Amino acid sequence: MKSIRLWGILIVLLHLLITIPHGLAHGELKIQMNTWQNVYILTVINLLPLIAAILIWRRKRLGFTLLVVSMIGSLLFGVFYHFIAAGPDNVASVPHHPWSQTFQLTAVLLALSEAAGIALGLSGIARVQRHGA
């Protein structure tokens, strides 16, 4: 059980490390988000996974559940805006710029880390149910 908790925390830290250059690329490429999107990004994509990581150590079931919820919310938001919706946040619409590849690469890495977070969270919930806690 301890190793799944460690992996859950590591995926949150990895996700956070990916959001930093992605956010910088947003700024350099002048890709603006509206107010509700900024609130969503701050809350669901940045803060909730960190809270989940803290809770994984203290309240395992709640921590893993919050990890799953936050990563699903992050993945849906990111996949929609980075790969489906037309607009400046779509990886196919990014103009040629020194930060373009960083933006595109981190968009893919975010999706992969979020999918991994969902899988780890679901695995953690299953282990907590099996072993109690």
N, C-alpha and C positions, 0 to 999 in steps of 0.2 A: 504494500500500500504506500510505503514511503516513496518508492521510486516513481509511481504515477503522480504523486503530489509534486515531486521535484520536476518531472517533465512538464506538468501543467504550468508551474511557475516559470520554467525556462521558455516555454512557448510564448507566454505573456511578455517576457523580457525581449525575446527575439522580435515579436510583433512591435513592441515599443521602439526598438532599434530601427526597424524598417520605416515606421511612421515619421521618424525624424528627417531622413533625407527626402522622403516623399513630400513632407510639408515644405521643406526648403525648396524643392523643385516647383511646387505649386507657386510659391512666392516669386521665384526667379522667372517662371513662365507667365506670371501675372494671371494665373487661373484663379479667379475670384469665386467664392462660394457665397450664397445668400445667408441671411441670419439663421434661419432654421437649420440649414446644413451645417453651419459652424457649431451650433449648439449640439446637434446630433453627433458630429465628429468628436467634439470635446467630451461629451458624455459617454456615448455608446462605444466609440472606437478607442478612445484614450483612457478615460477614467474607469469605466466598468471592468475592463480586463485587469487593471491594477488592483481594484477592490477584490475581484475574484481571486487573484493570486494570494492576497493577504488572507482571505477567508478559507482558502484551500488548506492552510495550516491549522486553522482554529475550528472551523465548521465545515468539514469536508464536503458534505452533500450540498450545502448552500453555495460553497465556493465553486464546485464543479458545475452546478446548475447555472450560476451567474456567468461562468466561463462560456458555457454553451450558448446561452442567450445573447451575450455580448458579441461572441464571434459569429453567430448567425446574423445578427443585426449588422455587423461590420461587413461580412461577406456579401450579403444582399445589396447593401448600399454601394459597396465598392464595385461589384460586378456590374450593377446597373449603370452607374455613372462612368466607370472606366472602360466598359466593353460593350454596352448596349445602347444607351442614350446618346443621341447626337449632341455635340457641344464641345466646349474647350477642355472638359475634364476627360474626354474619351481619348484613349491612348492612340487611336488612329488619326485623331484631329490635331495632335500636338505639332506645332510648327517646328521647323528645323532650328535648333538652339543648343548651346552646350549642355543644358540640363534636360533635354528631351529624353535621352536614353535612361538617365537616372529616374525620371518620372515613369517611363514605361516599365523599366525593370522592377522598380519598387511597387508598382501597381500589381504586377504579377506575383511578386514575393508576398505582398499583403494578402492576396487571395489564397496563396498556398499556406501561409501561416495561420490564416483564419480557418481554413479547412482542417488543418492539423489541430488547432485549438478545439474545434467542434468534436473531432474524433477523440482527442484526449479527454475532453470533458465528459463525453458519453461513456467512455471507458471508466473514468473515475467514478461516475454515478453508479455504474453497474457494480464496480468493486465495493463501493460503500454499501450498496444494498446487499451484496453477498456476505460481506464481513461485518456489517454493522458499523455505526459511528455517527 
